[in-house]
């Protein structure tokens, strides 16, 4: 009998990331580009759910000793996630060209106030 698939939960902050990404792509490119990006993200999330340990630890997080997080690439985007118990939590969805350390800093500051 096969291993049960873990639940995949996209945290509120990652949902906001995805909305920001959508607005950016619609404004800068086209609805067709967003449709393609959205489809790529759906495939990536499916792959994460099926093979959660296949992602790699992002360099920006390994520097801080955060080895519980993994990253999966999706086109020009990256999904940062963690596995805990019976669920996979998507924490970030961001463009590969954005600086993850800056995003982490902004998110940390926003959550503290």
ROVOMI-760678 format. One record per residue: residue in one letter; residue number from 1; x, y, z of N, C-alpha, C in turn. Coordinates in steps of 0.2 Angstrom, whole numbers. Example, Ala and Ser with C-alpha at 12.3 -4.5 7.8 and 13.67 -1.06 7.14 Angstrom:
2
a  1  66  -28  39  62  -22  39  66  -16  39;
s  2  64  -11  35  68  -5  36  64  0  39;
END
This chain:
113
x  1  4  -6  0  0  0  0  4  6  0;
x  2  3  11  -4  7  17  -5  6  22  1;
x  3  11  27  2  11  31  7  5  37  6;
x  4  2  39  11  -4  44  10  0  50  8;
x  5  -4  54  4  -1  61  2  -3  65  8;
x  6  2  70  9  1  75  14  -4  80  12;
x  7  -7  84  16  -11  90  15  -6  95  13;
x  8  -8  99  8  -5  105  6  -9  111  8;
x  9  -6  115  12  -9  121  14  -5  127  12;
x  10  -8  132  9  -5  138  6  -7  143  12;
x  11  -2  145  15  -3  150  21  -5  157  18;
x  12  -8  161  22  -11  167  20  -6  172  17;
x  13  0  172  20  5  176  17  7  174  10;
x  14  7  167  9  9  165  2  3  166  -3;
x  15  -3  166  0  -9  168  -4  -8  175  -7;
x  16  -6  179  -2  -5  186  -4  1  187  -9;
x  17  6  183  -8  11  183  -12  9  182  -19;
x  18  5  177  -20  2  174  -26  -2  180  -29;
x  19  -6  183  -25  -10  189  -28  -6  194  -31;
x  20  -1  196  -27  4  201  -29  7  199  -36;
x  21  9  193  -36  12  190  -42  7  191  -48;
x  22  1  189  -47  -4  190  -52  -5  197  -54;
x  23  -5  202  -50  -6  209  -52  0  211  -56;
x  24  6  209  -53  12  211  -57  12  208  -64;
x  25  11  202  -65  11  199  -72  5  202  -76;
x  26  -1  203  -73  -6  206  -77  -4  213  -80;
x  27  -1  217  -75  1  224  -76  7  224  -81;
x  28  12  220  -80  18  220  -84  18  216  -91;
x  29  14  211  -91  14  206  -96  7  205  -99;
x  30  4  200  -98  -3  199  -101  -7  193  -96;
x  31  -13  193  -98  -17  188  -95  -15  181  -97;
x  32  -13  180  -103  -10  174  -105  -4  171  -101;
x  33  0  176  -100  6  175  -96  4  173  -89;
x  34  -1  176  -86  -3  174  -79  -6  167  -79;
x  35  -10  166  -85  -13  159  -85  -8  154  -85;
x  36  -2  155  -89  3  150  -89  7  149  -83;
x  37  8  155  -79  11  155  -73  7  151  -68;
x  38  1  153  -68  -4  150  -63  -4  142  -64;
x  39  -4  140  -70  -4  133  -72  3  130  -70;
x  40  8  133  -71  15  131  -68  15  130  -61;
x  41  12  135  -57  12  134  -50  8  128  -48;
x  42  2  127  -51  -2  121  -49  2  115  -50;
x  43  6  114  -55  10  108  -56  15  108  -51;
x  44  18  113  -49  23  113  -44  21  111  -37;
x  45  15  114  -36  12  112  -29  10  105  -29;
x  46  8  102  -35  6  95  -35  13  91  -34;
x  47  18  93  -37  24  90  -37  27  90  -29;
x  48  26  96  -26  28  96  -19  24  91  -15;
x  49  18  91  -16  13  87  -12  15  79  -13;
x  50  17  78  -19  19  71  -21  26  69  -18;
x  51  30  73  -19  37  72  -17  40  78  -13;
x  52  38  79  -7  39  84  -2  47  85  -1;
x  53  50  79  -1  57  80  1  62  81  -5;
x  54  59  82  -11  63  83  -17  65  90  -18;
x  55  62  95  -14  65  102  -14  71  102  -11;
x  56  75  108  -12  81  109  -9  81  115  -4;
x  57  85  115  1  85  120  6  88  126  3;
x  58  84  132  3  86  138  0  92  141  4;
x  59  97  143  0  104  145  2  102  151  8;
x  60  98  155  6  96  161  11  94  158  18;
x  61  91  153  18  88  150  24  93  145  28;
x  62  97  142  24  102  137  26  108  141  30;
x  63  109  147  28  114  152  31  112  153  38;
x  64  105  153  40  103  154  46  101  148  50;
x  65  103  142  47  102  136  50  95  133  50;
x  66  91  136  45  84  134  44  84  129  39;
x  67  85  123  41  85  117  37  78  114  36;
x  68  73  116  39  67  113  39  63  115  33;
x  69  65  120  29  62  123  24  65  121  17;
x  70  61  120  12  63  118  6  60  123  0;
x  71  63  122  -5  61  127  -11  60  122  -17;
x  72  55  124  -21  54  121  -28  53  127  -33;
x  73  56  126  -38  56  131  -44  50  130  -48;
x  74  47  135  -50  41  135  -55  41  140  -60;
x  75  44  139  -65  46  144  -70  50  149  -68;
x  76  48  155  -67  53  161  -65  51  162  -57;
x  77  48  157  -54  45  158  -47  48  153  -43;
x  78  48  154  -36  50  149  -32  45  149  -26;
x  79  44  143  -24  39  141  -18  43  139  -13;
x  80  43  142  -7  46  140  -1  41  137  4;
x  81  43  131  6  38  127  10  42  123  15;
x  82  38  121  20  40  117  26  35  111  27;
x  83  38  105  29  34  99  30  34  99  38;
x  84  28  98  41  27  97  48  21  92  49;
x  85  23  87  52  18  81  54  15  79  47;
x  86  8  80  46  4  77  41  3  82  35;
x  87  6  88  35  5  93  31  11  97  28;
x  88  10  100  22  15  104  19  12  111  19;
x  89  17  116  21  14  123  22  19  127  17;
x  90  15  130  12  18  135  8  19  141  11;
x  91  25  144  12  26  150  16  27  156  11;
x  92  30  155  5  32  160  1  31  158  -6;
x  93  28  163  -10  28  162  -18  31  168  -20;
x  94  37  168  -24  40  174  -26  44  173  -32;
x  95  45  178  -36  49  178  -42  56  177  -40;
x  96  59  173  -44  66  171  -43  71  177  -43;
x  97  69  182  -46  74  188  -46  73  193  -40;
x  98  68  191  -36  67  195  -30  72  192  -24;
x  99  74  197  -20  79  195  -15  75  192  -9;
x  100  76  186  -7  72  182  -2  74  185  5;
x  101  80  187  6  82  190  13  78  196  14;
x  102  77  201  9  73  207  10  66  205  11;
x  103  63  200  7  56  198  8  55  195  15;
x  104  60  191  18  60  188  25  60  194  30;
x  105  64  199  29  64  204  33  58  208  34;
x  106  55  210  28  49  214  28  43  210  31;
x  107  43  203  30  38  199  33  38  198  40;
x  108  45  198  43  46  197  50  44  204  53;
x  109  46  209  50  44  216  53  36  217  53;
x  110  33  215  48  26  216  47  22  211  52;
x  111  25  206  54  21  201  58  22  203  66;
x  112  27  207  67  29  209  74  25  215  76;
x  113  22  218  72  18  224  73  11  223  72;
END
